[in-house]
Amino acid sequence: MSLNSSLEAPLFRAMELTSDLVLKTLRAVDDEGPEPDRTPITAVQLDELVRRVEQEAAGDDLWIFAYGSLLWHPGFEPTASEPAVAHGWHRAFSLRIQRLRATTDAPGLMLALRPGGSCSGVVLRMSAKNRDEDLRILLAREIRYAEVSDMMRWVWVRTPSGRRRALTFWASPKASPLTEKIALEEAAALLAQACGPAGSCAEYLRRTVVDLAGRNIYDRNLWRLQALVAARLRGEV
């Protein structure tokens, strides 16, 4: 099995969550403000997070481990990238949301890293020239609330050129009950219903699975999940 493949492609049929099905989930949604019972991170707190990362990087190149939306929308221009595998971690739709791609009436889920297994993705190197600005933008996007400021961490990943230390975002148990293990059937129900100002959760799922497949990465759970979501959108469940 190659470095950048979770499972071999022949194990899978054609993708069921088509762009036409995703279109059924998209609609205009008003911005409802911050997540309920969450405190938006302040500029001062964001500055502290940037300083913390820079101190922990200790002058080394800054690599970001991308396993979900950062694959297809990193928000910065990487100066290098490599396929990477994080052992001891797996991606899962375990981050409950009521904003961005969801609402209070139709909550959804987003991806986070959880302990156990392995996760194939990509490491992206930030530009040294634009690093402070890029890092601040990235952290503002991924760490929106003070309550989840511990949901970033360093992980070791294996790449074709050796081991690298990379920053990533995970489902910290301290953020519970925001993050938890969720059965695929329950996750599919949430993903099929949720849409917010940033788009739908089904769109997020499809874009991630398509990007991974383009890199010859076939995540068993995500592949099963897209089929379950597609069945719901076809009215089969």
N, C-alpha and C positions, 0 to 999 in steps of 0.2 A: 504494500500500500504506500502511496506517495505521501510526502510530508504534508501537502495541502489538501488531502482528501480524507474526510471523516469516514465515508463509505464509498464504495465504487458505484459509479453511475448506473451500470446495468441492473442494479438491485431495484431501480425505481422506474415507474411508468411516467408518462408525460404529466407535467404539472397540471393540476386540476383547478387551482385558483387563477383563473384567467383575468386578463385586463377588463373584459366585459363584465365579469362578476364583480370586480372591484368597483367599477363605475356605479353599480347599484348602491354601494355604501357611501358614496360621496354626496355631500349636501352642504349648503351654506349654514354655518353655525356661528353664533355670536360668541365673542370672548367673555367668559364668565369671571375672569379675574384669577387670582391665585387658587391653588388647590385648597379645599376646605381644611381648616385647622393646621395650615402650614404658614410659616413665616418667610416671606421672600428674603433671600440673602441680600445683605447690604453691600454697598461698594467697599466699605472698610473690611468686611468679612471676606469679600472676594479677593481683595488685595492680600489679605493674610494667607488665603489658600494658594495664591500665586507664589508668594514668598516661601511658603512651606514646600511646594513642589520644587522650586529652584534650589532651595537648601538641600533637599533630599537628593536632587539630581547631582549635586556636588560638582558642577562644571562639565559633566559628561553630556553627550548628545541626548536629546530628549526624544524617546520613542513612545508612541501611543499604540496600545493593542486594540485594534478594531475588530469587533465580532458581530455588530449589528448595524445600526444606521450610519455609524462612522465609516463603514465600508463604502457606502454609496453617497454619503454626504458628510465628509469630514469637517467642513467648515473652515479649512485652512489648506494651503498648498504645500503638500509634503515634498521634501527634497529627495526622499528615497523611500522605498517600500519593499517589504519582503513577506512572503508567506510565513506564517508562524503558528505554532501549536502551544497552547498553555495547558500543561498537565496539572491535574488536580482541580480543574474547573470545567464547568459546562455552561452553555448559554441556555436560558429558559425565560419564558414569558412569566415573570414572577413579580413585576413591579406594577402595582395597581395605580391607575391614574383616573382622574375625573376632569382633566383639562388637556390642552394641546390636541390630542387625537381622541378625546372623549369628553363627556359632560357628566354632571351629577346624575342626570336621569338615565344616561347610558354610559356607565363606566367601562374602562378598557384596561389593557395591559401593554407594557413595553418590556423589552429584553433587559436582562441584567445577568451578570456572571454569578453562578452559585457553586459552592464547593462540590468536588467530586467529578470523576471522569476526566475528559479532555475536551478542549475546544480549539478547533481550527479557525484561523482568521488571518489577519494581516497586521504587521507593525508598520507604522508610519513615522518617519523622522521629521520633526519640526525644523523649520529654517532657523538657523542661529541668528540671522539678521532680524527676523520678525517674531522671535520666540515669545517675548513678553506679551505682545499684543495678541498673538495667536493663542497662547495659553490662557490668557484672560477670557477671550471669546469662547474657547472650548469649555472652560470651567463654568462660565456663566450659563452656558447651554445645558451642561450635564448636571450641575449642582445648583439648582434653582432655589432651594430652600435651606434654611439654617439647619433644619432637623435631619437633613441627609448629607451634611458636610463630610461625614465619615465614609461615604459611599465611593471614595476613590482610593486606590491602593496601587502598590507596585507588585508586579508578578514577573516571574522568569518565564521566558518563552523560548522554544527551540526554532531556529531558522536555518536555512541552507548554509549560512555563514557562521553558525554557532549559536550559543545561548545569548540572549539579550534581556536586559532588565527594562520593563516597559510599564508606563502608567496606564491604568485602566479603571473601569467603573464596575462596581459589584453590588450584590444584594446584601448589604451589611445587616446582620441580625439586629443591630441597634435600631434600625429603621422599622422594625416590626411594629404593627401589622401591615405596614406599607408593602413589605416584601415577604413572600411566603411561597412554599411549594404548592403549585396549583395543578390539578389533574388536567390532562389534555382536553377532555370533553368540556370541562368548565371553561378552560382558556378559549376554546373554539367559540363558545357561546358569547363570551365577552368580546372577542376580536371581531366577530361577525356583526355585532350591533353598534360598536363604538365609532363615533366620528366627532371631530372637533374642528376648531379654526385651522389647525395645521394639516387636516386631512383625516383619513380613517385608519383604524388599526389594521384592517384587512390590507390596505395599501402598503402600510409599513411592513407587514408580514411578507407580502408578495415581493416587494422591492428587495428585501433582505434575502429571501430564498433565491430569487433570480440572480442576484449578485454573487451569492455563494456558489450557485451552480455554474456560473460563468468562470469561477476560479477552481472548478472541479471539487468543490466542497459540498457534500450531501449530508446534512445533519438529519439523523433519523427522526428525531422528535419534531423538528420544524417541517420536515417533509410530510409527516403524518398530520401535523396540525393544519397545514395548508389544505389538505384533502378534507379534513373535518369542517373547516371554515367554508370551503367550496360547497360541500353538501348542504350546509345550512343556508347558504345564499341561493342555492337551487331549490330550496323548499323541501328537501328530502328528510329533514329532521324536525 
